[in-house]
Amino acid sequence: MEPNELLRHQLIASLTTQHTDAGADGAIRLWDLMATQIISIVGEGGFNALYARSVFLTQSSHPWLAANVPSPATGSRFADLKMSLQAQAPAQADAANMQLMITFTDILASLIGEPLTARILRTAWGHEAQDRTGKEFIDE
């Protein structure tokens, strides 16, 4: 595992833990922020393909995750994910969301590289893209 990949995983773990109090709403907020940035680069279809693959892979550990592709037409791009998370105990929902987000960003990084992935996440999550150990999440 590369240092930046490990740092990205730590950042996701930190952010998902930080938003635990907000429950599924906090998880969806992070997804919405990230989706906006990624869709501006790869388009809606590209994002949906990455998301669907990530859900499929994560379902091996969390089979209750919604498999529907996000649709902005429903009013909330991640309505099905939110319902899936809300139906689980908070610890299970948090673990599944963290694994889904790590899987998604791993796939993204394998396609576009770690530096661009880091830049996208830093743009999406702003000042939150600094892990709690004090190391800045940067693209080198």
C-alpha positions as CSV (number, residue, x, y, z in Angstrom):
1,M,0.0,0.0,0.0
2,E,1.4,3.4,-1.0
3,P,1.7,6.1,1.6
4,N,-0.9,8.3,-0.1
5,E,-3.3,5.4,-0.4
6,L,-2.9,4.6,3.3
7,L,-3.4,8.3,4.1
8,R,-6.6,8.4,1.9
9,H,-7.9,5.3,3.8
10,Q,-7.1,7.0,7.1
11,L,-8.8,10.2,6.0
12,I,-11.9,8.3,5.0
13,A,-12.0,6.5,8.3
14,S,-11.5,9.8,10.2
15,L,-14.3,11.6,8.2
16,T,-16.8,8.7,8.5
17,T,-16.1,8.5,12.2
18,Q,-16.3,12.2,12.6
19,H,-19.8,12.2,10.9
20,T,-21.1,9.3,13.0
21,D,-23.3,11.7,15.1
22,A,-25.1,12.8,12.0
23,G,-25.8,9.2,11.1
24,A,-26.8,8.5,7.5
25,D,-27.2,12.2,6.8
26,G,-23.5,12.7,7.5
27,A,-22.5,9.8,5.3
28,I,-24.7,11.1,2.4
29,R,-23.2,14.6,2.8
30,L,-19.7,13.2,2.2
31,W,-21.0,11.3,-0.8
32,D,-22.7,14.3,-2.3
33,L,-19.6,16.5,-1.9
34,M,-17.4,13.8,-3.6
35,A,-20.0,13.0,-6.3
36,T,-20.2,16.7,-7.4
37,Q,-16.5,16.8,-8.0
38,I,-16.2,13.4,-9.7
39,I,-19.2,14.0,-12.0
40,S,-17.7,17.2,-13.2
41,I,-14.8,15.2,-14.5
42,V,-16.2,11.8,-15.6
43,G,-19.9,12.7,-16.0
44,E,-23.0,11.2,-14.5
45,G,-22.6,7.8,-16.3
46,G,-19.0,7.5,-15.3
47,F,-19.7,8.2,-11.6
48,N,-22.7,5.8,-11.7
49,A,-20.5,3.0,-13.1
50,L,-17.9,3.5,-10.4
51,Y,-20.5,3.6,-7.7
52,A,-22.3,0.5,-8.9
53,R,-19.1,-1.5,-9.0
54,S,-18.2,-0.3,-5.6
55,V,-21.5,-1.3,-4.1
56,F,-21.3,-4.7,-5.8
57,L,-17.8,-5.3,-4.3
58,T,-18.9,-4.0,-0.9
59,Q,-22.0,-6.2,-0.8
60,S,-19.8,-9.3,-0.2
61,S,-19.3,-7.9,3.3
62,H,-22.5,-6.0,3.7
63,P,-25.2,-7.7,1.5
64,W,-27.9,-5.3,2.7
65,L,-26.4,-2.3,0.9
66,A,-28.8,-0.9,-1.8
67,A,-27.6,-1.9,-5.3
68,N,-29.5,0.9,-7.1
69,V,-27.5,3.3,-9.1
70,P,-27.7,6.9,-7.8
71,S,-30.3,9.0,-9.5
72,P,-30.5,12.8,-9.1
73,A,-34.1,12.5,-10.4
74,T,-35.3,11.0,-7.1
75,G,-34.5,14.2,-5.3
76,S,-31.5,12.7,-3.6
77,R,-28.8,11.0,-5.5
78,F,-28.1,8.6,-2.6
79,A,-31.7,8.0,-1.3
80,D,-31.3,4.2,-1.5
81,L,-27.9,4.3,0.2
82,K,-29.4,6.4,3.0
83,M,-32.3,4.0,3.5
84,S,-29.9,1.1,3.6
85,L,-27.7,2.8,6.2
86,Q,-30.7,3.9,8.3
87,A,-32.0,0.4,8.5
88,Q,-28.8,-0.9,10.2
89,A,-27.3,-0.4,13.6
90,P,-25.0,2.7,13.6
91,A,-21.8,0.7,13.9
92,Q,-22.8,-1.6,11.0
93,A,-23.9,1.4,8.9
94,D,-20.6,3.3,9.6
95,A,-18.5,0.2,8.8
96,A,-20.3,-0.4,5.5
97,N,-20.2,3.3,4.5
98,M,-16.4,3.5,5.2
99,Q,-15.8,0.3,3.3
100,L,-17.9,1.5,0.4
101,M,-16.1,4.8,0.2
102,I,-12.7,3.2,0.4
103,T,-13.6,0.7,-2.3
104,F,-14.9,3.6,-4.5
105,T,-11.8,5.7,-4.1
106,D,-9.5,2.7,-4.6
107,I,-11.2,2.0,-7.9
108,L,-11.1,5.7,-8.8
109,A,-7.4,5.9,-7.9
110,S,-6.6,2.8,-10.0
111,L,-8.2,4.5,-13.0
112,I,-6.9,8.1,-12.7
113,G,-4.1,7.8,-10.2
114,E,-3.6,8.7,-6.6
115,P,-2.5,12.3,-7.1
116,L,-5.7,13.2,-9.1
117,T,-7.9,11.3,-6.6
118,A,-6.3,13.2,-3.7
119,R,-6.9,16.5,-5.5
120,I,-10.6,15.6,-6.1
121,L,-11.1,14.6,-2.5
122,R,-9.3,17.7,-1.2
123,T,-11.5,19.9,-3.4
124,A,-14.7,18.0,-2.4
125,W,-14.1,17.8,1.3
126,G,-12.2,21.1,1.7
127,H,-10.6,21.7,5.1
128,E,-12.0,18.3,6.3
129,A,-9.5,16.6,4.0
130,Q,-6.9,16.7,6.7
131,D,-6.6,13.6,8.8
132,R,-6.8,13.9,12.6
133,T,-3.2,13.0,13.1
134,G,-2.3,16.4,11.6
135,K,-0.9,15.2,8.3
136,E,-2.2,17.1,5.4
137,F,-3.8,15.0,2.7
138,I,-1.8,16.0,-0.3
139,D,-1.1,14.8,-3.8
140,E,2.6,14.2,-4.5
